[in-house]
């Protein structure tokens, strides 16, 4: 009976929005109907005089976790809604986009949009850099619930450990499979699935160990990472000011006046410098823009993590000693990323305690604030910059803190307050996130081709009739070509919607794929 009501609710939400709102008011479906679809125990109906926020935290599946996972996966599978390329198109055309009229008119800052929907080149942060940390964090939160469920079902510790190890192996090889788009297998271990897989079994070893041991684990992992980078030898991009300062033994008094011979030597040195940078995939322009005041042990393709990858891949005959990562990502990132997953496990364990939801909420905000301030302080003092590409300890803390605050906010809205139905569009993706991820990785180009085949080559163009209504300040005689600048946005949204519909159909039929 409850499942039939939930199915009717989903149908009404997407087919008859007005009737759906009425059904909420009439049947109080917000507090009683959706829990069975998540696989958790049925919650008791909340009486009109009961404040849900004052009740003990629920032990069923978290609405907030599914919605968080869904929002992040939608951002990824929808290709950032095409906003990166759209923002570049509009900036290249020197176009201004204004939404609204009169006092409500707002200009979209496309330069800010570009910054937020692209990865920072090296040190710093933006929205797009938070995609992978969010996945790592949510793995930790999920573990607290999934293995508690297996424990209740009767699995002993050895069986749980074997399951964790099996899941690690599956995730690693699934990640390798999804990124191997060339003529041969791509054995890189730096994408999100392989990184989760490398750390998953180790994360399980901290399960049910208590806050003290888990927090000590976070500190130890970050100290080990910092020490490995800080005290490694032969680090730093050749020729940079900080690298020269680290290696130089000369004092100011020993500097000589430049002579003609020295000028020739300098020209030779510049050529050698260019060759040295080329060998590690860098240019002098990139170094000047991104490595200023960055200590040498944090340099791109010139640190201990890069040395480990050179040894690792050359040992298997996959590369030579001049290997470099185009993005600067490294296999050993999974070690500090494990600290981010541990923060998620801590939060998941807190949520399972039999206590008021308000205590959970306050602890989340407190822990999140501490992590953010600690990570940012390390960055500002130049002890350890925020570099997502090599997952510096400061980044593990900073990004982990943002993830905790995000989960806390969603927890307040969708678990403590009766608003879970509003998050249903994200929930249908969050409950089948691995399906959405695989479709994004394998079927994106195929979907684009078939949409054009069946609906014509204008399917991804923003039609002027719509564009004039959206961006009212543009006169009716504006050239239609202007709206073609929004093609990446239309393309990303339509392809993403195709994947979302698949997840919706699976959700309605209660088909949930797990790894």
C-alpha positions as CSV (number, residue, x, y, z in Angstrom):
1,X,0.0,0.0,0.0
2,X,2.8,2.4,0.9
3,X,4.7,1.6,-2.3
4,X,1.6,2.2,-4.4
5,X,1.2,5.6,-2.8
6,X,4.8,6.5,-3.5
7,X,4.5,5.5,-7.1
8,X,1.4,7.7,-7.5
9,X,3.4,10.5,-5.9
10,X,6.2,10.2,-8.4
11,X,3.7,10.2,-11.2
12,X,2.0,13.3,-9.9
13,X,5.2,15.2,-9.3
14,X,6.3,15.0,-13.0
15,X,2.9,14.7,-14.7
16,X,0.6,16.8,-12.6
17,X,2.6,19.3,-10.4
18,X,-0.5,21.1,-9.1
19,X,-2.3,17.9,-8.1
20,X,1.0,16.7,-6.5
21,X,1.0,19.8,-4.2
22,X,-2.6,19.1,-3.2
23,X,-1.8,15.5,-2.4
24,X,0.9,16.7,-0.1
25,X,-1.4,18.9,1.8
26,X,-4.1,16.2,2.0
27,X,-2.2,13.1,2.9
28,X,1.0,14.4,4.6
29,X,3.0,12.3,2.2
30,X,6.1,14.3,3.0
31,X,6.5,12.5,6.3
32,X,5.2,9.0,5.6
33,X,5.5,7.9,2.0
34,X,9.0,8.0,0.6
35,X,11.1,6.0,3.2
36,X,10.2,2.5,1.9
37,X,11.6,3.5,-1.6
38,X,15.0,4.1,0.0
39,X,15.2,0.6,1.5
40,X,15.2,1.8,5.1
41,X,12.7,1.1,7.8
42,X,9.4,2.8,7.6
43,X,9.2,5.9,9.7
44,X,6.3,6.6,11.9
45,X,3.9,9.3,10.7
46,X,4.6,12.6,12.3
47,X,1.7,14.1,14.2
48,X,0.7,17.7,13.6
49,X,2.0,18.6,17.0
50,X,5.3,16.9,16.7
51,X,8.4,18.8,15.6
52,X,10.5,16.4,13.5
53,X,13.7,18.2,14.3
54,X,13.3,17.4,18.0
55,X,13.0,13.6,17.5
56,X,15.9,11.2,17.6
57,X,17.9,10.9,14.4
58,X,16.4,8.3,12.0
59,X,18.3,5.1,11.4
60,X,16.9,4.5,7.9
61,X,18.4,5.6,4.6
62,X,19.3,9.3,4.6
63,X,17.4,11.5,2.3
64,X,20.2,14.1,2.5
65,X,22.9,11.6,1.4
66,X,20.9,10.4,-1.6
67,X,20.1,14.0,-2.6
68,X,23.8,15.1,-2.1
69,X,25.0,12.2,-4.2
70,X,22.4,13.0,-6.8
71,X,23.2,16.7,-7.0
72,X,26.9,16.0,-7.5
73,X,26.2,13.3,-10.0
74,X,23.8,15.5,-11.9
75,X,26.5,18.2,-12.1
76,X,29.0,15.7,-13.5
77,X,26.7,13.7,-15.8
78,X,25.2,16.9,-17.2
79,X,28.7,18.1,-18.0
80,X,28.5,21.1,-15.7
81,X,25.4,22.0,-17.8
82,X,27.8,23.1,-20.5
83,X,28.4,26.3,-18.6
84,X,32.2,26.2,-19.1
85,X,32.2,26.3,-22.9
86,X,29.1,28.5,-23.0
87,X,30.9,31.1,-20.8
88,X,33.9,31.0,-23.0
89,X,31.8,31.5,-26.1
90,X,30.0,34.5,-24.7
91,X,33.3,36.0,-23.4
92,X,34.9,35.6,-26.8
93,X,31.9,37.3,-28.4
94,X,32.1,40.1,-25.8
95,X,28.4,39.4,-25.1
96,X,26.5,40.5,-22.0
97,X,23.7,38.3,-20.6
98,X,21.0,40.0,-18.5
99,X,18.2,38.0,-16.9
100,X,15.1,39.8,-15.6
101,X,13.7,43.3,-16.1
102,X,13.8,46.6,-14.3
103,X,15.1,46.5,-10.8
104,X,15.3,42.7,-10.9
105,X,17.7,42.7,-13.9
106,X,20.8,40.8,-13.2
107,X,23.9,40.5,-15.3
108,X,25.6,37.1,-15.4
109,X,29.3,37.3,-14.8
110,X,30.5,34.7,-17.3
111,X,34.1,35.0,-16.1
112,X,33.0,33.9,-12.7
113,X,31.0,31.0,-14.2
114,X,34.1,29.9,-16.1
115,X,36.2,29.9,-12.9
116,X,33.7,27.9,-11.0
117,X,33.1,25.2,-13.7
118,X,36.7,24.5,-14.5
119,X,39.5,23.0,-12.5
120,X,41.9,25.4,-10.9
121,X,45.2,25.1,-12.8
122,X,47.2,24.4,-9.6
123,X,46.7,26.1,-6.2
124,X,43.2,27.4,-5.2
125,X,39.7,26.1,-5.4
126,X,36.3,26.3,-7.1
127,X,33.0,24.5,-7.4
128,X,34.2,22.0,-10.0
129,X,37.1,21.0,-7.8
130,X,34.6,19.8,-5.2
131,X,33.2,17.1,-7.3
132,X,35.7,14.3,-6.5
133,X,36.0,15.2,-2.7
134,X,32.2,15.0,-2.5
135,X,32.3,11.5,-3.9
136,X,35.1,10.4,-1.6
137,X,33.4,11.9,1.5
138,X,30.0,10.3,0.7
139,X,31.7,6.9,0.4
140,X,32.7,7.2,4.0
141,X,29.2,8.3,5.1
142,X,27.6,5.4,3.2
143,X,30.0,2.8,4.7
144,X,28.7,3.5,8.2
145,X,25.2,2.4,7.1
146,X,25.9,-0.3,4.6
147,X,28.2,-2.4,6.8
148,X,25.9,-1.9,9.8
149,X,23.2,-3.4,7.7
150,X,25.3,-6.4,6.7
151,X,26.3,-6.8,10.4
152,X,22.6,-7.0,11.4
153,X,22.0,-9.6,8.7
154,X,24.6,-11.9,10.4
155,X,27.9,-11.3,8.5
156,X,31.0,-11.8,10.6
157,X,34.0,-9.5,10.5
158,X,35.9,-11.8,8.0
159,X,33.0,-11.7,5.6
160,X,32.7,-7.9,5.9
161,X,36.4,-7.5,5.3
162,X,36.3,-9.8,2.2
163,X,33.3,-7.8,0.9
164,X,35.3,-4.5,1.3
165,X,38.3,-6.0,-0.4
166,X,36.1,-7.3,-3.3
167,X,34.5,-3.9,-3.7
168,X,37.9,-2.3,-3.8
169,X,39.0,-4.5,-6.6
170,X,35.7,-4.0,-8.6
171,X,36.0,-0.2,-8.2
172,X,39.6,-0.2,-9.4
173,X,38.9,-2.3,-12.5
174,X,35.6,-0.5,-13.3
175,X,37.5,2.8,-13.2
176,X,40.2,1.5,-15.5
177,X,37.5,0.1,-17.9
178,X,35.6,3.4,-18.1
179,X,38.7,5.5,-18.9
180,X,40.2,3.1,-21.4
181,X,38.8,4.7,-24.6
182,X,41.9,4.2,-26.7
183,X,43.4,1.3,-28.6
184,X,44.8,-0.3,-25.4
185,X,44.0,-0.4,-21.7
186,X,44.6,2.8,-19.7
187,X,46.1,1.6,-16.4
188,X,46.0,5.0,-14.8
189,X,44.9,4.8,-11.1
190,X,44.0,8.5,-10.7
191,X,40.3,8.8,-11.6
192,X,37.7,8.9,-8.9
193,X,36.6,5.2,-9.0
194,X,40.2,3.9,-8.8
195,X,41.1,6.3,-6.1
196,X,38.0,5.2,-4.0
197,X,38.9,1.6,-4.7
198,X,42.5,2.0,-3.6
199,X,41.4,3.4,-0.3
200,X,38.2,1.5,0.4
201,X,39.6,-1.5,2.2
202,X,41.8,0.7,4.4
203,X,38.7,2.8,5.2
204,X,36.9,-0.3,6.3
205,X,39.6,-1.0,8.9
206,X,38.5,2.2,10.6
207,X,34.8,1.2,10.7
208,X,33.3,1.1,14.2
209,X,36.7,2.1,15.7
210,X,35.3,5.2,17.4
211,X,35.8,8.9,17.0
212,X,39.2,9.0,18.7
213,X,40.9,6.4,16.6
214,X,39.3,7.7,13.4
215,X,40.3,11.3,14.1
216,X,43.9,10.1,15.0
217,X,43.8,8.3,11.6
218,X,43.0,11.5,9.8
219,X,45.9,13.3,11.5
220,X,48.4,10.5,10.9
221,X,47.5,10.2,7.2
222,X,47.9,13.9,6.6
223,X,51.2,14.1,8.6
224,X,52.6,11.1,6.6
225,X,51.6,12.8,3.4
226,X,53.1,16.1,4.4
227,X,56.3,14.5,5.5
228,X,56.6,12.5,2.3
229,X,56.3,15.6,0.1
230,X,58.3,17.9,2.4
231,X,61.4,15.8,2.9
232,X,61.6,14.0,-0.4
233,X,64.7,14.7,-2.5
234,X,65.1,16.0,-6.1
235,X,61.8,18.0,-6.0
236,X,60.8,21.3,-7.6
237,X,60.5,22.5,-11.2
238,X,64.0,23.3,-12.5
239,X,64.7,27.0,-12.8
240,X,61.9,28.4,-10.7
241,X,62.8,31.0,-8.0
242,X,61.8,28.7,-5.2
243,X,63.7,25.7,-6.6
244,X,66.8,27.8,-7.1
245,X,66.5,29.1,-3.6
246,X,66.2,25.6,-2.2
247,X,69.3,24.4,-4.0
248,X,71.5,27.5,-4.0
249,X,74.4,27.8,-1.7
250,X,75.6,31.1,-2.8
251,X,75.3,34.3,-0.8
252,X,74.5,37.7,-2.1
253,X,78.1,38.8,-1.7
254,X,79.3,36.1,-4.2
255,X,77.2,37.4,-7.0
256,X,79.3,38.7,-9.9
257,X,78.6,41.4,-12.4
258,X,77.2,39.9,-15.6
259,X,79.7,39.7,-18.5
260,X,79.4,38.9,-22.2
261,X,80.4,35.3,-21.5
262,X,77.8,35.0,-18.8
263,X,75.1,36.3,-21.1
264,X,75.9,33.5,-23.5
265,X,75.8,31.0,-20.7
266,X,72.4,32.4,-19.7
267,X,71.0,31.9,-23.2
268,X,72.2,28.3,-23.0
269,X,70.7,27.9,-19.6
270,X,67.4,29.2,-20.9
271,X,67.4,26.5,-23.6
272,X,68.2,23.9,-21.1
273,X,65.4,25.2,-18.9
274,X,62.9,24.9,-21.7
275,X,64.0,21.4,-22.4
276,X,63.8,20.5,-18.7
277,X,60.3,21.9,-18.5
278,X,59.2,20.1,-21.7
279,X,60.3,16.8,-20.2
280,X,57.8,17.2,-17.4
281,X,55.0,18.6,-19.5
282,X,55.3,22.3,-18.5
283,X,56.0,25.6,-20.1
284,X,57.8,28.6,-18.6
285,X,54.6,30.7,-19.0
286,X,52.6,28.1,-17.0
287,X,55.3,28.0,-14.3
288,X,55.3,31.8,-14.0
289,X,51.5,31.9,-13.7
290,X,51.0,29.1,-11.2
291,X,54.1,28.3,-9.2
292,X,54.9,31.7,-7.8
293,X,55.6,31.3,-4.0
294,X,54.8,27.6,-4.1
295,X,57.4,25.6,-2.3
296,X,59.3,23.1,-4.6
297,X,57.9,20.0,-2.9
298,X,54.4,20.9,-4.1
299,X,55.4,21.5,-7.8
300,X,53.6,19.8,-10.6
301,X,55.3,16.7,-12.0
302,X,58.3,17.4,-9.8
303,X,57.4,16.0,-6.4
304,X,57.4,12.6,-4.6
305,X,54.1,11.6,-6.0
306,X,55.4,12.0,-9.5
307,X,58.5,10.1,-8.7
308,X,56.3,7.2,-7.4
309,X,54.3,7.2,-10.6
310,X,57.4,7.2,-12.8
311,X,58.7,4.1,-10.8
312,X,55.3,2.5,-10.8
313,X,54.5,2.8,-14.5
314,X,58.1,2.1,-15.7
315,X,58.1,-1.0,-13.6
316,X,55.2,-2.4,-15.6
317,X,56.8,-1.1,-18.9
318,X,54.0,1.4,-19.5
319,X,56.2,4.5,-19.7
320,X,59.8,5.7,-19.4
321,X,61.6,7.9,-16.9
322,X,60.2,11.0,-18.6
323,X,56.6,10.2,-17.8
324,X,54.4,13.1,-16.8
325,X,50.8,13.6,-15.9
326,X,49.0,16.2,-18.1
327,X,46.9,17.3,-15.1
328,X,49.4,16.7,-12.4
329,X,47.3,13.9,-10.8
330,X,49.0,11.1,-8.9
331,X,48.4,7.6,-7.7
332,X,49.3,8.3,-4.1
333,X,46.5,10.9,-3.9
334,X,44.4,8.1,-2.4
335,X,46.4,8.3,0.9
336,X,45.3,11.9,1.8
337,X,42.0,11.3,0.1
338,X,41.5,8.5,2.6
339,X,41.5,11.2,5.3
340,X,38.5,12.8,3.4
341,X,36.7,9.5,3.3
342,X,37.4,9.1,7.1
343,X,35.7,12.4,7.8
344,X,32.7,11.0,6.0
345,X,32.9,7.8,8.1
346,X,33.0,9.9,11.3
347,X,29.8,11.8,10.2
348,X,28.1,8.5,9.2
349,X,28.8,7.0,12.6
350,X,27.4,10.1,14.3
351,X,24.2,9.8,12.3
352,X,23.7,6.3,13.6
353,X,23.8,7.3,17.2
354,X,20.5,7.3,19.1
355,X,20.3,11.0,19.9
356,X,18.7,14.2,18.8
357,X,19.1,15.4,15.2
358,X,20.1,18.8,16.5
359,X,23.2,17.4,18.2
360,X,24.3,15.8,14.9
361,X,23.7,19.1,13.1
362,X,25.7,21.1,15.6
363,X,28.6,18.7,15.5
364,X,28.6,18.7,11.7
365,X,28.8,22.4,11.5
366,X,31.5,22.5,14.3
367,X,33.7,19.9,12.6
368,X,33.2,21.4,9.2
369,X,34.2,24.8,10.4
370,X,37.3,23.5,12.1
371,X,38.4,21.6,9.0
372,X,37.8,24.6,6.7
373,X,39.7,27.0,9.0
374,X,42.6,24.6,9.5
375,X,43.0,23.9,5.7
376,X,42.7,27.5,4.8
377,X,45.2,28.6,7.5
378,X,47.8,26.1,6.1
379,X,47.2,27.6,2.6
380,X,47.4,31.2,3.7
381,X,50.6,30.7,5.7
382,X,52.2,28.9,2.7
383,X,52.9,25.8,4.8
384,X,50.7,23.7,2.6
385,X,48.8,25.2,-0.3
386,X,45.3,24.1,-1.4
387,X,46.1,21.8,-4.4
388,X,43.4,19.4,-5.4
389,X,45.4,17.8,-8.2
390,X,47.8,16.3,-5.6
391,X,45.4,16.3,-2.7
392,X,47.6,18.2,-0.3
393,X,46.8,17.8,3.4
394,X,45.3,21.3,3.5
395,X,43.0,20.4,0.6
396,X,41.9,17.2,2.4
397,X,40.9,19.3,5.4
398,X,39.4,22.2,3.5
399,X,37.4,20.2,1.0
400,X,36.3,17.7,3.7
401,X,35.0,20.6,5.8
402,X,33.0,21.9,2.8
403,X,31.5,18.5,2.3
404,X,30.5,18.2,6.0
405,X,28.8,21.7,5.9
406,X,27.0,20.7,2.7
407,X,25.8,17.4,4.2
408,X,24.7,19.2,7.3
409,X,22.7,21.7,5.3
410,X,21.0,19.0,3.3
411,X,20.4,17.0,6.5
412,X,18.6,20.0,8.0
413,X,16.4,20.5,5.0
414,X,15.6,17.0,4.0
415,X,15.9,14.8,7.1
416,X,15.1,17.1,9.9
417,X,12.5,19.2,8.0
418,X,9.7,17.5,6.0
419,X,11.0,18.6,2.6
420,X,12.3,15.3,1.2
421,X,9.9,15.3,-1.7
422,X,11.4,18.5,-3.1
423,X,14.7,16.7,-3.5
424,X,13.2,13.8,-5.5
425,X,14.8,14.9,-8.9
426,X,18.2,14.4,-7.2
427,X,17.1,11.4,-5.3
428,X,16.3,9.4,-8.4
429,X,20.0,9.9,-9.5
430,X,21.5,9.5,-6.0
431,X,20.0,6.0,-5.6
432,X,21.5,4.9,-8.9
433,X,24.6,7.0,-9.0
434,X,26.8,4.2,-10.5
435,X,24.4,3.8,-13.4
436,X,24.4,7.6,-14.1
437,X,28.2,7.6,-13.9
438,X,28.5,4.7,-16.4
439,X,26.1,6.3,-18.8
440,X,28.0,9.6,-18.6
441,X,31.3,7.9,-19.3
442,X,30.2,5.4,-22.0
443,X,27.1,6.8,-23.7
444,X,27.5,10.6,-23.9
445,X,28.7,10.8,-27.5
446,X,26.3,8.0,-28.6
447,X,23.4,10.0,-27.2
448,X,24.4,13.2,-28.9
449,X,24.7,11.4,-32.3
450,X,21.3,9.8,-31.9
451,X,19.5,13.0,-30.8
452,X,20.8,14.7,-33.9
453,X,19.8,11.7,-36.1
454,X,16.3,11.7,-34.8
455,X,15.5,15.4,-34.2
456,X,17.8,17.2,-36.6
457,X,20.9,19.3,-36.4
458,X,19.1,22.1,-34.7
459,X,18.2,20.1,-31.6
460,X,21.1,21.7,-29.6
461,X,20.5,25.3,-30.7
462,X,18.7,27.7,-28.5
463,X,15.8,28.9,-30.7
464,X,15.5,32.7,-30.9
465,X,11.8,32.5,-29.9
466,X,12.9,31.1,-26.6
467,X,16.0,33.2,-26.3
468,X,14.2,36.5,-26.6
469,X,11.9,35.5,-23.7
470,X,14.8,34.4,-21.5
471,X,17.0,37.4,-22.2
472,X,14.4,40.1,-22.6
473,X,16.9,43.1,-22.9
474,X,17.9,41.9,-26.3
475,X,15.8,43.6,-29.1
476,X,13.6,41.5,-31.3
477,X,15.9,42.1,-34.3
478,X,19.0,40.6,-32.5
479,X,20.8,38.2,-34.8
480,X,19.7,34.6,-34.3
481,X,23.4,33.6,-34.4
482,X,23.7,35.1,-30.9
483,X,21.7,32.3,-29.4
484,X,24.0,29.7,-31.0
485,X,26.5,30.7,-28.4
486,X,24.4,28.7,-25.9
487,X,24.7,25.5,-27.8
488,X,27.0,23.8,-25.3
489,X,24.4,24.5,-22.6
490,X,21.5,23.1,-24.6
491,X,23.6,20.0,-25.6
492,X,24.7,19.2,-22.0
493,X,21.2,19.6,-20.6
494,X,19.4,17.5,-23.2
495,X,21.9,14.7,-23.0
496,X,21.8,14.8,-19.2
497,X,18.0,14.7,-19.3
498,X,18.1,11.5,-21.3
499,X,20.3,9.9,-18.6
500,X,18.1,11.3,-15.9
501,X,14.9,9.7,-17.4
502,X,16.6,6.3,-17.3
503,X,17.3,6.8,-13.6
504,X,13.7,7.9,-13.1
505,X,12.3,4.8,-14.7
506,X,14.6,2.6,-12.7
507,X,13.6,4.4,-9.5
508,X,9.9,3.9,-10.3
509,X,10.5,0.2,-10.8
510,X,12.7,0.0,-7.7
511,X,15.8,-1.1,-9.7
512,X,18.9,-0.1,-7.8
513,X,22.4,-1.1,-9.0
514,X,25.1,-1.4,-6.4
515,X,28.8,-2.2,-6.7
